[in-house]
């Protein structure tokens, strides 16, 4: 059975949306990791020196 144009479009847009969600989640996690490092480094630094 041949797929209709709308079904093909829906499948394509669904894939794009999923990719966009993965990208946003990945960037958010990366941002959290970077913020965590920025937050932790001075404390570890002070603890190591002091």
Secondary structure, DSSP 8 states (H G I E B T S, - for coil): ----HHHHHHHHHHHHHHHHHHHHHHHHHHHHHHHHHHHHHHHHHHHHH-
